[in-house]
Amino acid sequence: MESIISFFIYAITAIFVIVNPLNGILTFVSMTRGTTEKTKNVYAKKSAVLAAAIAIFFAIAGELVLSVMNININSLKVAGGILLFYIGFNMTTAKTQTSVTKEEIDDAQEKDFWVFPIAIPLLCGPGTISTVIILMGSTDLIINKALIIVAIIIVYSIVYVGLRFSRRINDILGITGSMVIIRLLGLFLAAIAVGMITSGLHGIYLSFLEIDSS
């Protein structure tokens, strides 16, 4: 029971840190400036629900995707860990920008910006997708897999609340406060990434030993 609770806490922490709600909130505030409170809340709900749906989809179908593409889970741990470490490093050095360009953001403001860039990739990007797939592949227990889905729902529920009160949060924290928290989250993410990389390398090493022994 204790190990299940520990795994659940780890899953929530890993997903929350990689989603990095504050980064999404800062962009959401700037893109909803000028809209009514009611409209902003509708966009907040749509963004959180879409991002959660994508994360849950890859959590459930991720292993099948890996199987079809003939990708080993240990290889994904190494590749995903490197990606997460890069993201974490950028967060700790205050380089929180995504691959979304200013031109794309300006263009998105006149369209469904809650889809792009808010839901994708700010709230659910390659790092999040890699993380949920790796978490699913790291356990064979049905209860743990179910808890990962619950963890995703909890994290994106927090994201929704954050987006709903984004203007108030932005006023309270300010840019400086947000950057401090983002840097701390980046440090935690880098630590999680190192764990993924070492776990993946260990798995690959054991696979080589099995091949040699056979």
VEXDREN-2710 file (C-alpha; in Angstrom, 1 decimal):
% VEXDREN-2710
k/r/px/py/pz
1/MET/0.0/0.0/0.0
2/GLU/2.8/2.4/0.9
3/SER/4.6/1.8/-2.5
4/ILE/1.3/2.5/-4.3
5/ILE/0.9/5.8/-2.5
6/SER/4.5/6.7/-3.2
7/PHE/4.1/5.9/-6.9
8/PHE/0.9/8.0/-7.0
9/ILE/2.7/11.0/-5.4
10/TYR/5.6/10.5/-7.8
11/ALA/3.2/10.4/-10.8
12/ILE/1.4/13.6/-9.7
13/THR/4.7/15.4/-9.0
14/ALA/6.3/14.4/-12.3
15/ILE/3.3/15.4/-14.4
16/PHE/2.7/18.6/-12.5
17/VAL/6.3/19.7/-12.9
18/ILE/6.5/19.0/-16.6
19/VAL/3.2/20.6/-17.3
20/ASN/4.5/23.7/-15.5
21/PRO/1.1/25.5/-15.1
22/LEU/2.7/28.9/-14.4
23/ASN/4.2/29.0/-17.9
24/GLY/0.8/28.4/-19.4
25/ILE/-0.8/30.9/-17.1
26/LEU/1.6/33.7/-18.1
27/THR/0.8/33.1/-21.8
28/PHE/-2.9/32.7/-21.1
29/VAL/-3.1/36.0/-19.3
30/SER/-1.5/37.8/-22.2
31/MET/-3.7/36.1/-24.8
32/THR/-7.0/36.7/-23.0
33/ARG/-6.3/40.4/-22.2
34/GLY/-9.3/42.4/-23.3
35/THR/-11.7/39.5/-23.1
36/THR/-14.5/39.3/-20.5
37/GLU/-14.2/37.1/-17.4
38/LYS/-16.9/34.7/-18.7
39/THR/-15.1/34.3/-22.0
40/LYS/-11.8/33.8/-20.3
41/ASN/-13.2/31.0/-18.1
42/VAL/-14.6/29.3/-21.2
43/TYR/-11.2/29.3/-22.8
44/ALA/-9.7/28.1/-19.6
45/LYS/-12.0/25.1/-19.4
46/LYS/-11.5/24.2/-23.1
47/SER/-7.7/24.4/-22.8
48/ALA/-7.5/22.2/-19.7
49/VAL/-10.0/19.6/-21.0
50/LEU/-8.2/19.3/-24.4
51/ALA/-4.8/19.1/-22.8
52/ALA/-6.0/16.4/-20.3
53/ALA/-7.7/14.4/-23.1
54/ILE/-4.5/14.4/-25.1
55/ALA/-2.4/13.3/-22.1
56/ILE/-4.9/10.5/-21.2
57/PHE/-5.0/9.3/-24.8
58/PHE/-1.2/8.9/-24.9
59/ALA/-1.1/7.4/-21.4
60/ILE/-3.6/4.7/-22.6
61/ALA/-2.4/4.2/-26.2
62/GLY/1.3/5.1/-25.7
63/GLU/2.6/1.6/-25.3
64/LEU/0.7/0.5/-28.4
65/VAL/2.3/3.4/-30.3
66/LEU/5.7/2.3/-29.1
67/SER/5.0/-1.3/-30.1
68/VAL/3.9/-0.3/-33.6
69/MET/7.0/1.9/-34.0
70/ASN/9.2/-0.8/-32.4
71/ILE/10.5/1.6/-29.8
72/ASN/11.7/0.1/-26.5
73/ILE/10.4/1.7/-23.3
74/ASN/14.0/2.0/-22.0
75/SER/15.0/3.9/-25.1
76/LEU/12.1/6.3/-24.6
77/LYS/13.2/6.8/-21.0
78/VAL/16.7/7.9/-22.1
79/ALA/15.3/10.1/-25.0
80/GLY/12.5/11.5/-22.8
81/GLY/14.9/12.0/-19.9
82/ILE/17.2/14.0/-22.1
83/LEU/14.3/16.1/-23.4
84/LEU/13.0/16.7/-19.9
85/PHE/16.5/17.7/-18.6
86/TYR/16.8/20.2/-21.5
87/ILE/13.4/21.7/-20.6
88/GLY/14.3/21.7/-16.9
89/PHE/17.6/23.4/-17.6
90/ASN/15.9/26.1/-19.6
91/MET/13.4/26.6/-16.8
92/THR/16.2/27.0/-14.2
93/THR/17.9/29.6/-16.4
94/ALA/14.6/31.4/-17.0
95/LYS/14.5/30.3/-20.7
96/THR/10.9/29.2/-20.5
97/GLN/10.0/30.0/-24.1
98/THR/8.6/27.2/-26.2
99/SER/9.1/26.5/-29.9
100/VAL/6.1/28.8/-30.5
101/THR/7.1/31.9/-32.2
102/LYS/5.7/35.4/-31.6
103/GLU/4.3/35.4/-35.1
104/GLU/2.4/32.1/-34.4
105/ILE/1.1/33.5/-31.1
106/ASP/-0.1/36.7/-32.9
107/ASP/-1.8/34.6/-35.5
108/ALA/-3.4/32.3/-33.0
109/GLN/-5.0/35.2/-31.1
110/GLU/-7.4/35.7/-34.0
111/LYS/-8.2/32.0/-34.1
112/ASP/-8.6/29.2/-31.5
113/PHE/-5.6/30.1/-29.4
114/TRP/-6.9/27.9/-26.6
115/VAL/-6.0/24.9/-28.8
116/PHE/-2.6/26.4/-30.0
117/PRO/-0.5/27.4/-28.3
118/ILE/-2.3/27.0/-24.9
119/ALA/-3.4/23.4/-24.8
120/ILE/-0.7/22.3/-27.3
121/PRO/2.2/22.6/-26.6
122/LEU/2.2/24.8/-23.5
123/LEU/-0.1/22.5/-21.4
124/CYS/0.6/19.2/-23.2
125/GLY/3.7/19.1/-25.2
126/PRO/6.3/16.4/-26.1
127/GLY/7.7/16.4/-22.6
128/THR/4.3/15.7/-21.0
129/ILE/3.5/13.0/-23.6
130/SER/6.8/11.3/-23.0
131/THR/6.3/11.5/-19.3
132/VAL/2.9/9.8/-19.2
133/ILE/4.0/7.1/-21.6
134/ILE/7.1/6.4/-19.5
135/LEU/5.1/6.3/-16.3
136/MET/2.7/3.8/-17.9
137/GLY/5.5/1.7/-19.1
138/SER/7.3/1.7/-15.8
139/THR/4.6/-0.4/-14.0
140/ASP/2.6/-3.6/-14.7
141/LEU/0.1/-3.1/-11.9
142/ILE/-3.4/-2.1/-13.1
143/ILE/-3.9/0.0/-10.0
144/ASN/-0.8/2.0/-10.7
145/LYS/-1.9/2.6/-14.3
146/ALA/-5.3/3.7/-13.1
147/LEU/-3.6/6.1/-10.6
148/ILE/-1.6/7.7/-13.4
149/ILE/-4.9/8.5/-15.2
150/VAL/-6.2/10.0/-11.9
151/ALA/-2.9/11.9/-11.5
152/ILE/-3.4/13.4/-15.0
153/ILE/-7.0/14.4/-14.1
154/ILE/-5.9/16.0/-10.8
155/VAL/-3.0/18.0/-12.4
156/TYR/-5.2/19.4/-15.2
157/SER/-7.9/20.2/-12.7
158/ILE/-5.3/22.3/-10.9
159/VAL/-4.4/23.8/-14.3
160/TYR/-8.0/24.7/-14.9
161/VAL/-8.3/26.5/-11.6
162/GLY/-5.0/28.2/-12.3
163/LEU/-6.2/29.4/-15.7
164/ARG/-9.6/30.4/-14.3
165/PHE/-7.9/32.7/-11.7
166/SER/-4.9/33.5/-14.0
167/ARG/-5.3/37.2/-13.8
168/ARG/-5.4/37.2/-10.0
169/ILE/-2.4/34.8/-9.8
170/ASN/-0.5/37.0/-12.2
171/ASP/-1.2/40.1/-10.1
172/ILE/-0.1/38.4/-6.9
173/LEU/3.0/36.7/-8.1
174/GLY/4.1/39.1/-10.8
175/ILE/6.9/38.2/-13.2
176/THR/9.5/37.9/-10.5
177/GLY/7.5/35.6/-8.3
178/SER/6.5/33.4/-11.3
179/MET/10.1/33.1/-12.5
180/VAL/11.3/32.0/-9.0
181/ILE/8.7/29.2/-8.9
182/ILE/9.4/28.2/-12.5
183/ARG/13.1/27.9/-11.7
184/LEU/12.4/25.7/-8.7
185/LEU/10.1/23.5/-10.8
186/GLY/12.9/23.3/-13.4
187/LEU/15.3/22.0/-10.8
188/PHE/12.8/19.3/-9.7
189/LEU/12.2/18.4/-13.4
190/ALA/15.9/18.0/-14.1
191/ALA/16.2/15.7/-11.1
192/ILE/13.3/13.6/-12.4
193/ALA/14.9/13.5/-15.8
194/VAL/18.2/12.2/-14.5
195/GLY/16.2/9.4/-12.8
196/MET/14.5/8.5/-16.1
197/ILE/17.8/8.5/-18.0
198/THR/19.6/6.3/-15.4
199/SER/16.6/3.9/-15.3
200/GLY/16.6/3.7/-19.1
201/LEU/20.3/3.1/-19.3
202/HIS/20.1/0.4/-16.6
203/GLY/17.3/-1.3/-18.5
204/ILE/19.2/-1.2/-21.8
205/TYR/22.3/-2.6/-20.0
206/LEU/20.2/-5.5/-18.6
207/SER/18.8/-6.2/-22.0
208/PHE/22.3/-6.5/-23.5
209/LEU/23.2/-8.9/-20.7
210/GLU/20.2/-11.1/-21.5
211/ILE/21.2/-11.1/-25.2
212/ASP/24.8/-12.0/-24.4
213/SER/23.7/-14.8/-22.0
214/SER/21.5/-16.3/-24.7
END
